[in-house]
Amino acid sequence: MARKLLYASSASLFVVILAAILVIVYFIASNHNVNWDLSRTGSNTLDARTGNVLRSLDFDVDITVFDKEGEEGRRAREILDLYVTESRRISYTVIDPDARPGVAGKYGVDRYGQAVLVGRQRQTLVDRVTEDSITNALLNLKRDSRKVLYFTTGHGERDISREDNQGFSQLGSALEKDDYEVHALVLMREQAIPQNADLVVVAGPVKSLLPEEQDIIRNYLGRGGRMLIALEPGPEAGLKGLLEEYGIALDAGIIVDRFNTMVGGDYTVPVVTTYGDAPGVKGFAYATLFPTSRSLMIREGLPDDLAVTWLARTSDQSWSESDYATLIDEGTATRDESERKGPLNVALLAEKKISEEIKASLLVFGDTDFCTNAYLNVSGNKDLVLGCIKMLLHAGHKITIDKKSAQDRPFILTPVQNSLMFWIPVIIIPALILCAAVATFRVRRRS
């Protein structure tokens, strides 16, 4: 009886100890997430730079993804699960924008796959959930101050407070929702552009800037400033000389494209689908519309400290029409040999080296209408202008994480290896098994 009690108590003690060990292991595992990436490319592991950003987070970030169930939604969850595993500061939810349109509208979401990051009572919007976009959005939230944009006024520029078709109010709202400060700037009242200006926008001026105002802009760019200028066909607002200093020449005509234009629109609304390799437009997949645009040219013989690259251009069926009267009165245009034939540049980026650490950036569009309230939300117009603005604002402060993709690696055998691949599995291993079986049989018979 005593032996049975001893055995029962030992068994009970063993069960208690085992249960305690399992509970301890559970609590350790639930509070210390550990995973192993066995993929060949490391596609299930965050980049080391992302890890540094996450470890330095000192505030909580909530990520809301607006997408439906499916392959894209699944991939977004897989990526964000890695962020949640790496940092307790990160949390995320997935919302169907069709089921909750009010929430999507609150954050300015207008397509599937976009995500909003909220932290430090600030928010920023990304178009797609990728490691590159999420990590750079976290960097934006980590910065102590918001980026400040100034839109010049006083020369007939488009107004960020106007809500009619010709205004820029929707662009201003989109920038504010993306964690930027937006202000109007009257140049003629200033001795210099404010020190906190991260970007100055001159959008569609009709009257010429005074020489003193042009000098203010030159001085701003001369200390490494960043500017975006959008000019309609016709008036150059006294900026021709400044643009030429940065390697950009203005064409006097208006772009006409009879084959690549908006359905229902006239020839002066070219549809653009060709983009350059600059960070703001590389891989851009949306068509954009540029109503009544002029073409931009890159001057020849640029100095070594100046580089000009094209960002967007029209098709080879377009040309720069110089006969405004016939185009407006009759609505038709015919190209003659003296007019420049497409493809024509509608957006150029000039970068000038000021010193080893300082660089001035000037982005020029040959059209202003494409980012007005009337056209901003048409196709990819908003994505293009916001992408270009982000490129200017975050130049030199953006992490680029290469996509991890598997590559084909053929397995090449030498003649010796090829022979071994045959002899070992086909001859040697079966022969050894047969010999072992025969030896076992003989031993058993003797016994």
C-alpha positions in Angstrom: 0.0 0.0 0.0 2.8 2.4 0.9 4.5 1.6 -2.4 1.3 2.5 -4.3 1.0 5.8 -2.4 4.6 6.6 -3.1 4.1 5.8 -6.8 0.9 7.9 -7.0 2.5 10.9 -5.2 5.6 10.7 -7.4 3.4 10.6 -10.5 1.3 13.5 -9.2 4.5 15.5 -8.4 5.8 14.8 -11.9 2.5 16.1 -13.4 2.6 19.2 -11.3 6.2 19.9 -12.2 5.5 19.3 -15.9 2.5 21.6 -15.8 4.5 24.3 -14.1 7.2 24.0 -16.7 4.7 24.3 -19.5 3.1 27.4 -17.9 6.5 29.0 -17.5 7.4 28.2 -21.1 4.1 29.7 -22.3 4.6 33.0 -20.5 8.1 33.3 -21.7 7.1 32.5 -25.3 4.1 34.9 -25.2 6.3 37.8 -24.0 9.3 37.1 -26.2 8.4 36.6 -29.8 11.1 34.7 -31.7 10.9 33.5 -35.2 13.3 32.0 -37.7 13.5 33.0 -41.4 14.3 29.9 -43.4 13.7 31.6 -46.8 16.7 31.8 -49.1 16.3 35.6 -49.7 15.4 36.6 -46.1 12.0 37.8 -47.4 10.4 37.1 -44.0 12.9 39.3 -42.1 12.8 43.1 -41.8 15.8 45.0 -43.0 18.4 46.0 -40.3 17.7 49.7 -40.9 14.0 49.0 -40.2 15.0 47.3 -37.0 17.0 50.3 -35.9 14.0 52.6 -36.5 11.7 50.3 -34.5 14.1 50.0 -31.6 14.3 53.8 -31.4 10.6 54.4 -31.3 9.5 56.0 -28.0 5.8 56.4 -28.9 3.0 54.1 -30.0 2.0 53.9 -33.6 -1.4 52.6 -34.8 -1.6 51.5 -38.5 -4.9 51.3 -40.3 -4.9 49.5 -43.6 -7.8 50.1 -46.0 -8.2 47.0 -48.1 -10.4 44.0 -48.9 -9.7 40.4 -48.1 -7.5 38.8 -50.8 -3.9 38.4 -51.8 -2.9 42.1 -51.4 -4.6 42.2 -48.0 -2.8 39.0 -46.9 0.5 40.4 -48.0 0.0 43.6 -46.0 -0.8 41.6 -42.9 2.3 39.5 -43.4 4.5 42.6 -43.5 2.8 44.3 -40.6 3.0 41.1 -38.5 6.8 41.4 -38.8 6.6 45.0 -37.5 4.4 43.9 -34.6 6.8 41.0 -33.7 9.8 43.4 -33.8 8.2 46.2 -31.7 5.4 46.4 -29.0 4.9 50.0 -30.1 3.3 48.9 -33.4 -0.3 47.8 -33.8 -2.5 47.5 -36.8 -6.0 47.0 -38.0 -7.5 46.2 -41.5 -10.7 48.0 -42.6 -12.8 47.5 -45.7 -13.2 51.0 -47.1 -16.5 50.0 -48.7 -17.9 48.9 -45.4 -16.7 52.0 -43.5 -16.5 54.8 -46.1 -16.7 57.5 -43.3 -13.4 56.3 -41.8 -11.8 56.2 -45.2 -12.9 59.7 -46.0 -11.7 61.0 -42.7 -8.1 60.0 -43.5 -8.3 61.0 -47.2 -8.1 57.4 -48.5 -9.3 57.1 -52.0 -8.1 53.6 -53.2 -7.6 50.1 -51.9 -4.3 49.2 -50.3 -3.6 52.6 -48.7 -2.6 52.8 -45.0 -2.6 55.6 -42.4 -0.1 55.7 -39.6 -1.1 57.6 -36.5 1.4 58.5 -33.7 2.3 61.5 -31.5 -1.1 63.0 -32.5 0.1 63.2 -36.1 -0.7 61.0 -39.1 0.8 60.2 -42.4 -0.6 58.3 -45.4 1.1 55.7 -47.6 -0.2 54.4 -50.9 0.9 50.7 -50.4 2.0 48.6 -47.5 5.6 47.8 -48.2 8.6 47.8 -45.9 10.1 50.8 -47.6 6.9 52.9 -47.3 6.1 51.9 -43.7 9.6 52.5 -42.4 9.9 55.9 -44.1 6.5 56.9 -42.7 7.7 56.0 -39.2 10.8 58.2 -39.8 8.5 61.1 -40.7 6.5 60.6 -37.5 9.7 60.4 -35.4 10.9 63.9 -36.6 10.3 66.5 -34.0 8.8 69.0 -36.4 6.5 68.9 -39.4 7.7 69.9 -42.9 6.6 73.4 -43.8 5.5 74.3 -47.3 4.9 77.9 -48.6 2.7 78.7 -51.6 3.5 82.1 -53.0 0.7 84.6 -53.7 0.4 88.1 -55.2 1.0 87.3 -58.9 -2.2 85.5 -59.8 -1.0 82.1 -58.4 -3.5 79.4 -57.6 -4.8 79.9 -54.1 -4.7 77.0 -51.5 -7.8 78.5 -49.8 -10.0 78.6 -52.9 -12.5 75.8 -53.2 -13.7 76.3 -56.8 -12.3 74.3 -59.8 -9.3 76.6 -60.2 -8.3 76.6 -56.6 -5.7 74.4 -54.7 -7.7 73.7 -51.6 -7.9 70.0 -52.2 -4.1 69.8 -52.7 -3.6 71.8 -49.5 -5.9 69.4 -47.6 -4.1 66.4 -48.9 -0.8 67.8 -47.8 -2.1 68.6 -44.3 -3.5 65.1 -44.0 0.0 63.8 -44.9 1.5 65.7 -41.9 2.7 68.8 -43.7 2.2 72.5 -42.7 0.9 74.6 -45.6 1.1 78.4 -45.6 0.6 81.3 -48.0 3.6 83.5 -48.7 3.6 87.1 -50.1 7.1 87.5 -51.4 7.0 91.2 -51.9 6.5 91.6 -48.1 9.6 89.5 -47.2 13.3 90.3 -47.2 14.0 86.6 -47.5 12.1 83.3 -47.6 11.4 82.1 -44.0 14.1 80.0 -42.5 11.6 77.2 -41.7 10.6 76.8 -45.3 11.2 73.2 -46.4 9.6 73.8 -49.8 8.4 76.9 -51.8 5.7 76.4 -54.4 5.1 78.9 -57.2 1.9 77.7 -59.0 0.7 79.4 -62.1 1.8 83.1 -61.7 0.2 85.4 -64.2 2.0 88.7 -63.4 5.8 88.8 -63.4 7.7 88.6 -60.2 9.6 91.7 -59.3 13.4 91.6 -59.7 13.7 91.8 -55.9 11.4 88.8 -55.5 13.5 86.9 -58.1 16.6 87.7 -56.1 14.9 86.3 -52.9 14.3 83.1 -54.8 17.8 82.9 -56.1 19.2 83.4 -52.6 16.9 80.7 -51.2 18.0 78.2 -53.8 21.6 79.4 -53.3 21.6 78.1 -49.7 20.2 74.7 -50.7 16.5 75.5 -51.0 13.9 73.4 -52.7 11.3 74.8 -55.0 8.4 73.6 -57.2 7.3 75.9 -60.1 4.3 75.2 -62.3 3.8 77.5 -65.4 1.0 77.6 -67.9 1.7 78.1 -71.6 2.2 81.8 -72.4 3.4 83.9 -69.5 6.7 83.0 -67.9 6.2 85.5 -65.0 9.8 86.7 -65.2 11.2 83.3 -64.3 12.7 82.5 -67.6 16.2 83.7 -66.6 16.1 81.8 -63.3 15.0 78.6 -65.0 17.7 78.9 -67.6 20.3 79.3 -64.8 19.2 75.8 -63.7 19.3 74.3 -67.2 15.6 74.5 -68.1 14.3 76.2 -71.2 10.6 77.1 -71.8 8.9 76.2 -75.1 6.6 79.0 -76.3 3.9 76.6 -77.7 1.1 74.5 -76.3 1.2 70.7 -76.3 -1.2 69.0 -78.7 -1.8 65.3 -78.9 -4.6 63.9 -81.1 -4.0 60.3 -80.3 -3.3 60.3 -76.5 -6.0 62.5 -75.0 -8.8 62.2 -72.5 -12.0 60.7 -73.8 -14.4 63.6 -74.5 -11.5 66.2 -74.2 -9.8 68.2 -76.9 -6.3 67.8 -78.2 -4.8 70.1 -75.6 -5.4 67.6 -72.7 -2.6 65.1 -73.3 -2.6 61.8 -71.3 0.9 61.0 -70.0 2.0 57.5 -69.2 5.8 57.7 -69.6 7.8 58.6 -66.5 11.5 58.8 -65.6 13.7 57.0 -63.1 13.8 59.7 -60.4 12.7 58.4 -56.9 9.4 60.3 -57.0 8.2 58.8 -60.3 10.1 55.5 -60.7 7.7 52.7 -61.2 4.7 55.1 -61.4 1.9 53.2 -62.9 -1.0 55.7 -63.3 -1.9 57.8 -66.3 -1.9 61.6 -65.7 -3.6 64.5 -67.5 -2.0 67.8 -68.2 -4.7 70.3 -69.6 -3.1 73.1 -71.6 0.5 72.3 -71.0 3.7 73.7 -72.3 6.8 71.6 -73.0 10.1 72.0 -71.1 13.5 71.6 -72.6 16.9 70.6 -71.1 19.6 73.1 -72.1 22.8 71.8 -73.7 26.2 72.2 -72.2 25.3 72.1 -68.5 28.1 72.7 -66.0 29.4 69.7 -63.9 27.6 70.9 -60.8 24.2 70.9 -62.4 22.0 67.9 -63.4 18.6 68.0 -65.1 16.5 64.9 -65.5 13.0 64.4 -67.0 10.2 63.1 -64.8 7.2 62.9 -67.2 6.8 63.2 -71.0 4.1 63.0 -73.6 3.9 60.4 -76.4 5.7 60.6 -79.7 2.5 61.6 -81.5 2.4 65.0 -79.7 3.9 68.3 -80.8 4.2 71.9 -79.5 1.6 74.0 -81.4 2.5 77.6 -81.8 -0.6 78.7 -83.7 -2.8 79.6 -80.7 -5.4 81.5 -82.7 -6.4 78.7 -85.0 -6.4 76.2 -82.2 -8.7 78.3 -80.1 -11.0 79.6 -82.9 -11.4 76.4 -84.9 -10.4 73.7 -82.4 -8.1 72.1 -84.8 -4.3 72.0 -85.3 -1.9 70.6 -87.8 1.7 70.2 -87.2 4.2 71.8 -89.5 7.9 71.0 -89.7 9.0 74.0 -87.7 7.2 72.8 -84.6 8.8 70.5 -82.0 7.6 66.9 -82.2 7.1 64.7 -79.2 7.9 63.1 -76.9 7.8 66.4 -75.0 8.8 66.9 -71.4 6.1 68.2 -69.0 8.1 67.9 -65.8 11.9 68.4 -65.2 14.0 68.2 -62.0 17.1 70.3 -61.7 19.6 69.6 -58.9 22.6 72.0 -58.4 25.5 71.2 -56.1 26.2 74.1 -53.8 28.8 72.4 -51.7 29.8 68.9 -50.6 26.8 68.7 -48.3 24.3 71.1 -49.8 22.3 70.8 -52.9 19.5 73.0 -54.4 16.5 71.3 -56.0 14.1 72.9 -58.5 11.2 70.9 -60.0 9.3 72.5 -62.8 5.9 71.5 -64.4 4.8 72.8 -67.7 1.2 72.9 -66.4 -0.7 74.1 -63.4 -4.3 72.9 -64.0 -3.4 69.2 -63.4 -3.3 69.8 -59.6 -6.2 72.2 -59.3 -9.5 71.0 -57.7 -10.9 70.2 -61.1 -8.2 67.7 -62.0 -6.4 66.7 -58.9 -8.4 63.5 -58.3 -8.5 62.5 -61.9 -6.5 59.3 -62.5 -3.0 59.6 -61.0 -2.7 63.4 -60.9 -2.7 63.6 -57.1 -0.3 60.7 -56.7 2.1 62.3 -59.1 2.2 65.8 -57.5 2.3 64.4 -53.9 5.1 61.9 -54.9 7.2 64.7 -56.4 6.7 66.9 -53.3 7.7 64.0 -51.1 10.7 63.5 -53.2 11.8 67.1 -52.8 11.1 67.2 -49.1 12.8 64.0 -48.1 15.8 64.1 -50.4 18.7 62.6 -48.5 16.4 61.6 -45.6 14.7 58.6 -47.1 15.6 54.9 -46.6 15.5 52.8 -49.7 15.0 49.1 -49.0 15.5 46.9 -52.0 12.8 44.3 -52.7 13.9 40.8 -51.7 13.1 38.5 -54.5 14.2 35.0 -55.1 16.6 34.4 -58.0 17.0 31.3 -60.1 20.2 29.5 -59.1 20.8 26.5 -61.3 22.3 23.4 -59.7 25.2 22.4 -62.0 26.8 18.9 -61.5 30.2 17.9 -62.5 30.6 14.4 -64.2 31.8 12.9 -60.9 28.9 14.3 -59.0 26.5 13.1 -61.7 27.9 9.6 -61.3 27.6 9.7 -57.6 24.0 10.9 -57.9 23.3 7.7 -59.7 25.5 5.1 -57.8 24.7 6.2 -54.2 20.8 6.2 -54.3 20.3 3.6 -57.0 23.1 1.0 -56.4 25.0 1.5 -53.1 22.2 2.3 -50.6 19.9 -0.6 -51.9 22.9 -2.9 -51.9 23.7 -2.0 -48.2 20.0 -2.6 -47.2 20.0 -5.9 -49.0 23.3 -7.0 -47.3 21.9 -6.0 -43.9 18.7 -8.0 -44.6 20.7 -11.1 -45.7 23.0 -10.8 -42.6 20.0 -10.4 -40.3 18.3 -13.5 -41.8 21.4 -15.7 -41.5 21.9 -14.6 -37.9 18.3 -15.5 -37.0 18.6 -18.9 -38.7 21.7 -19.8 -36.7 20.0 -18.8 -33.5 
